[in-house]
Amino acid sequence: MGNIDLIALEIFKTVAEQGGITRAAARLHRVQSNVTTRVKQLEARLGTKLFLRQSRRLVLSPEGKLLLAYADRLLRLSAEAEAALQSGAPSGTLQLGALESTAATRLPPVLSRYHRAYPDVRIELVTGTTGALIAKVSGHEVEAALVAEPFTASDLEVEPVWSEDLVLIAPKSVPRIRTPKDIGHTTLIAFATGCSYRRRLEAWLGAARVVPARVMEFGSYHAIVACVAAGAGIAIVPRSVLRVALGERDVAAYPLPAAVAKARSCLVWRRGPRSMALEALRAELRRGRASLSRASGGARRR
């Protein structure tokens, strides 16, 4: 049995987008009987119904929705391959995931250089916790993601890109914090479960048998820092985020043990063929890492 051809996927995708055979045939400049036949052949090949009739429209079945996601990616990759071979440069769409802290502090200069070098690539950026982003890469929702250790990704390729320095922040009104015991049973302010930084802090507290009174979950570092500044609890944040977050002057920042504070960020992607756009991003990240290494080396020598 051969592979599904791209023409069949294009016809299927157009019927899904147009909601019917007649409009799809007009859009594709094909006769209606041809479009109907190709859809039926695809359903017979896959052994499942791809469309359900709803009033006068055709709507996707659950199986059709699943196929549409793959059809979008395959057709986009085909167009990208054709453009790349014609121009010799990356093009198309790169779906990239990143932690909110990375998107706010690390990515802007990287993406600025990338867009100047590869103007034909459109990056679609989504943010989330490490756990959520790993799931999106594995589920083919994004091609790659920038996440932070610790994480489990046995089915993915991993490339370290940089290291973050994490600090503990607390209201200025509380006594100085040196150990987990100094924290007591206070409130932990953090991202939702799946945040690797939150896991680091919870493990540090748990090793000292310190249990937070409760956890307040937020979706942004600005909200987390603001709540700490207001006296609601403690949090762990990258130092780079604290420099740009509103309310930095209203919180106290304390160093953490190296095992907790040093968090390595990595680029992860699925095993197998990689797009030219992703390869170009990997090269840009490596150049940025080399520049940082040279700069820090020069600073130490001075």
Secondary structure by P-SEA (a helix, b strand, c coil): cccccaaaaaaaaaaaaaccaaaaaaaacccaaaaaaaaaaaaaaaccccccccccbbbbcaaaaaaaaaaaaaaaaaaaaaaaaacccccccccccccccccccccaaaaaaaaaaccccccccccccaaaaaaaaaaccccbbbbccccccccbbbbbcbbbbbbbbccccccccccccccccccccccccccaaaaaaaaaaaaacccccbbbbbccaaaaaaaaaaccccccccaaaaaaccccccbbbbbccccccbbbbbbbbccccccaaaaaaaaaaaaaaaaaaaaaaaaaac
